[in-house]
Amino acid sequence: MKKNLIALSVTFLIFFSFLSCKKVADAIFQGLDTNVPDVQITIPTIIAVSTIELPLGTDSYNFNLDSIVKAKTAGVFGANAVRFIKIKQITINITNADLLNNLANFESARMTIQSNTNSTPAEVFFQAFPDTYATSFNFIPTNSAELFTYLKGSTITYNIFGKNRRITTKPLNMVVSTTLAVK
């Protein structure tokens, strides 16, 4: 009987130690901001103004959330310390823009994410553009989707869509840079 009581006490002690360690880790890991690889696409020449949104391109890359968190925390924390991931900031650049071919050619752009752990597309952002010459546009999404289930994957795929207001006279190189808030 005494052995059973001791075994039960040790089991409870171990169980509550793990709970306490998790609470300590949550209290210590305050989160971090990190940049992910840029999404790079070449938008083909758009020869007509469309009444609907068009697919502009797709980009995929390999990703390791655990390595990123460990690198940013000197190996103290890994992906198991992460509770959520949201978009902190987006920058869209047209690297070969000119007066006739730039972000003003587009009414809006939208980007979705999928991964090998979550194949249901989620909207990363939707952004309307002013009808003024611009080679880049920086913004903070106001209603960022929760991306944790996507970024637990090892292969991340982004799809970019756009609605044009004018034709383009050449292919455009678009780079989307993303900063994540990881908590």
C-alpha positions as a printed NumPy array, in Angstrom:
array([[  0.   ,   0.   ,   0.   ],
       [  2.815,   2.349,   0.929],
       [  4.571,   1.605,  -2.423],
       [  1.371,   2.429,  -4.339],
       [  1.013,   5.7  ,  -2.451],
       [  4.633,   6.63 ,  -3.184],
       [  4.249,   5.711,  -6.882],
       [  1.065,   7.743,  -7.109],
       [  2.732,  10.721,  -5.401],
       [  5.72 ,  10.566,  -7.771],
       [  3.367,  10.369, -10.768],
       [  1.472,  13.476,  -9.593],
       [  4.74 ,  15.29 ,  -8.896],
       [  6.054,  14.551, -12.411],
       [  2.746,  15.504, -14.003],
       [  2.546,  18.844, -12.189],
       [  6.232,  19.53 , -12.904],
       [  5.518,  19.303, -16.62 ],
       [  2.531,  21.609, -16.261],
       [  4.645,  24.082, -14.327],
       [  7.459,  23.906, -16.918],
       [  4.947,  24.688, -19.657],
       [  3.644,  27.678, -17.703],
       [  7.196,  28.872, -17.087],
       [  8.029,  28.49 , -20.789],
       [  4.876,  30.428, -21.718],
       [  5.844,  33.186, -19.294],
       [  9.433,  33.375, -20.549],
       [  8.798,  33.058, -24.307],
       [  7.401,  36.499, -25.061],
       [  7.367,  35.932, -28.804],
       [  9.436,  37.253, -31.664],
       [  9.2  ,  38.893, -35.045],
       [ 10.755,  37.111, -37.983],
       [ 10.95 ,  37.533, -41.74 ],
       [ 10.11 ,  34.581, -43.927],
       [ 11.506,  33.984, -47.415],
       [ 10.215,  36.487, -49.964],
       [  7.467,  35.389, -52.323],
       [  8.727,  36.072, -55.848],
       [  6.597,  35.83 , -58.968],
       [  6.719,  37.124, -62.508],
       [  3.353,  38.519, -63.548],
       [  2.878,  37.921, -67.265],
       [  2.013,  40.839, -69.532],
       [ -1.668,  41.636, -69.003],
       [ -3.155,  42.538, -72.392],
       [ -6.744,  43.298, -71.31 ],
       [ -8.506,  44.788, -68.326],
       [-10.458,  42.052, -66.587],
       [-13.713,  42.402, -64.71 ],
       [-12.622,  39.645, -62.316],
       [ -9.618,  38.864, -60.152],
       [ -6.877,  36.953, -61.993],
       [ -4.282,  34.481, -60.695],
       [ -0.914,  36.268, -60.959],
       [  1.458,  33.55 , -59.788],
       [  2.497,  30.929, -57.252],
       [  5.64 ,  30.485, -55.172],
       [  6.645,  27.64 , -52.835],
       [  9.546,  27.161, -50.466],
       [ 10.777,  24.852, -47.725],
       [ 10.226,  26.046, -44.181],
       [ 11.258,  24.903, -40.697],
       [  9.495,  26.784, -37.904],
       [ 11.416,  24.913, -35.208],
       [ 14.784,  25.999, -36.64 ],
       [ 13.661,  29.628, -36.939],
       [ 12.441,  29.808, -33.331],
       [ 15.579,  28.063, -32.05 ],
       [ 17.837,  30.419, -34.05 ],
       [ 16.006,  33.508, -32.75 ],
       [ 16.072,  32.287, -29.115],
       [ 19.63 ,  30.865, -29.012],
       [ 18.231,  27.339, -28.889],
       [ 16.175,  27.947, -25.74 ],
       [ 12.776,  27.498, -27.411],
       [ 11.476,  25.593, -30.412],
       [  8.211,  25.387, -32.322],
       [  6.523,  23.699, -29.334],
       [  6.628,  27.077, -27.501],
       [  4.648,  28.811, -30.267],
       [  0.944,  29.448, -29.671],
       [  0.053,  31.597, -32.712],
       [  1.537,  33.239, -35.788],
       [  0.083,  36.338, -37.432],
       [  1.235,  38.707, -40.165],
       [  2.896,  41.778, -38.713],
       [  3.809,  43.6  , -41.938],
       [  3.762,  43.113, -45.709],
       [  5.794,  44.918, -48.359],
       [  4.976,  44.467, -52.043],
       [  7.637,  45.533, -54.565],
       [  7.649,  45.614, -58.344],
       [ 11.383,  45.394, -59.031],
       [ 11.229,  46.294, -62.733],
       [  8.564,  49.014, -62.576],
       [  8.411,  51.984, -64.937],
       [  5.924,  54.8  , -65.564],
       [  3.54 ,  52.537, -67.511],
       [  3.99 ,  49.355, -65.477],
       [  3.752,  49.593, -61.684],
       [  1.374,  48.965, -58.793],
       [ -1.051,  51.598, -60.118],
       [ -1.898,  49.134, -62.886],
       [ -3.693,  47.057, -60.227],
       [ -6.835,  47.828, -58.261],
       [ -5.966,  45.19 , -55.684],
       [ -3.895,  42.145, -54.806],
       [ -4.612,  39.164, -52.588],
       [ -2.375,  36.364, -51.338],
       [ -3.327,  32.946, -49.948],
       [ -1.251,  30.328, -48.131],
       [ -1.317,  26.532, -48.119],
       [  1.132,  23.958, -46.795],
       [  1.716,  20.241, -46.576],
       [  0.084,  20.309, -43.107],
       [ -2.94 ,  22.414, -44.092],
       [ -4.068,  22.391, -47.714],
       [ -7.114,  24.621, -47.157],
       [ -6.207,  28.054, -48.595],
       [ -6.23 ,  30.909, -46.084],
       [ -6.12 ,  34.563, -47.075],
       [ -2.877,  36.182, -45.942],
       [ -3.909,  39.616, -47.164],
       [ -6.163,  41.586, -49.462],
       [ -4.933,  45.061, -50.335],
       [ -6.374,  47.792, -52.567],
       [ -3.884,  50.108, -54.294],
       [ -4.272,  53.813, -55.064],
       [ -4.267,  54.859, -58.716],
       [ -0.91 ,  56.611, -58.395],
       [  2.558,  55.574, -59.532],
       [  4.215,  53.272, -56.969],
       [  6.921,  50.647, -57.122],
       [  6.317,  49.427, -53.571],
       [  3.545,  49.369, -51.019],
       [  3.988,  48.679, -47.303],
       [  1.096,  47.868, -44.971],
       [  0.03 ,  46.155, -41.763],
       [ -2.908,  43.798, -42.283],
       [ -5.742,  44.624, -39.913],
       [ -7.268,  41.155, -39.81 ],
       [ -4.47 ,  38.631, -40.243],
       [ -5.371,  34.958, -40.417],
       [ -3.908,  32.544, -37.871],
       [ -1.023,  30.881, -39.747],
       [  0.371,  28.454, -37.157],
       [ -1.189,  25.308, -38.662],
       [  0.225,  26.265, -42.067],
       [  3.721,  27.141, -40.854],
       [  4.079,  23.876, -38.93 ],
       [  4.504,  22.39 , -42.393],
       [  7.744,  21.989, -44.275],
       [  6.49 ,  23.13 , -47.7  ],
       [  4.708,  26.477, -47.89 ],
       [  2.853,  27.606, -51.032],
       [  1.597,  31.127, -51.701],
       [ -0.841,  32.066, -54.466],
       [ -1.15 ,  35.693, -55.55 ],
       [ -4.239,  37.087, -57.264],
       [ -4.91 ,  40.545, -58.604],
       [ -7.499,  42.756, -60.242],
       [ -6.003,  45.08 , -62.825],
       [ -7.218,  48.561, -63.723],
       [ -4.899,  48.922, -66.751],
       [ -2.966,  46.648, -69.061],
       [  0.751,  46.117, -68.644],
       [  3.211,  46.28 , -71.515],
       [  5.721,  43.824, -70.07 ],
       [  6.033,  41.08 , -67.443],
       [  6.41 ,  42.473, -63.91 ],
       [  8.631,  41.011, -61.204],
       [  6.742,  41.109, -57.912],
       [  8.381,  40.445, -54.535],
       [  6.258,  40.142, -51.407],
       [  8.209,  40.458, -48.153],
       [  6.508,  39.32 , -44.957],
       [  7.271,  39.87 , -41.288],
       [  5.546,  37.504, -38.871],
       [  4.653,  37.98 , -35.222],
       [  5.338,  34.628, -33.546],
       [  4.002,  34.197, -30.026]])
